[in-house]
């Protein structure tokens, strides 16, 4: 059964770079939160800095094809 998704070359740049841009924003928020304060800011930094790691693990474990 063929996928109905268009080829990657036909996707607009906003679709291609949406997830990397979101991960960059999460990382920036996490780094700023780690520098700003303690307590809630530490929890926020841990959560937002874990997002790219979780995305990498997800990408490596899912099957594509």
Phi, psi and omega in degrees: 000129182275149177283145179268006179284139179291157178301154183300326182293337182271352181283143177290157183299328179296326178285320182295318186260010182295309182292314176300323178293320178296319177295324177294319178295317177301316180297317179296316178298318180295318179293318178294318179296324179292328180278332189282312187201193181240177177075247181297324180296324177296316178297318178298318181294320178297316181294314184285328178281343176280340183302313178296324179294317178297321179295321178294314179298317178298316182294326181282337184262343180275147179270139177237149178162000000 
